[in-house]
Amino acid sequence: MDYRDFIIEDPGQIAAIAESARRVAVLGIKPETHRSQPAYYVPAYLAGVGIEIIPIPVYYPHVTEILGFPVVRDLRSIRGRVDIVDVFRKPEDLEDHLDDLIALKPDTVWLQSGIRNDEFAEKLARAGIQVVQDRCLMVEHRHSQF
């Protein structure tokens, strides 16, 4: 299989990935004190529709729980299979997480709206990980429900 097959741009494939997610790690999630920001309300929506969230805040060392789920401090501390790692990080900060993402080997790494890094996506795709870029998981999940 060509690595480009792991770069997902087809709307039907994107919808299928969003719809099938049951366990989502959220890298860069924000706590309840930031309710108005996508890094909080997108995972809150996902939790609200029954998806298990694994919160991985990059900051907020005092926070131990978000959305009722225990905080995990890094990707390598996650146990078990992960359908999607939903990423709320600046494109220039993505490379810092590459090795941990490859070690975790989720089905999909999903870069939220406004986040795109083609070089990073190619590295993940070459490792056999699907990549969705510059799309909102909440929006795509809602669309898949119709």
Secondary structure, DSSP 8 states (H G I E B T S, - for coil): --GGGGB---HHHHHHHHHH--EEEEET---GGGTTSHHHHHHHHHHHTT-EEEEE-SS-TT--EETTEE--SSGGG--S--SEEEE-S-GGGGGGGHHHHHHH--SEEEE-TT---HHHHHHHHHTT-EEE-S--HHHHHHHHT-
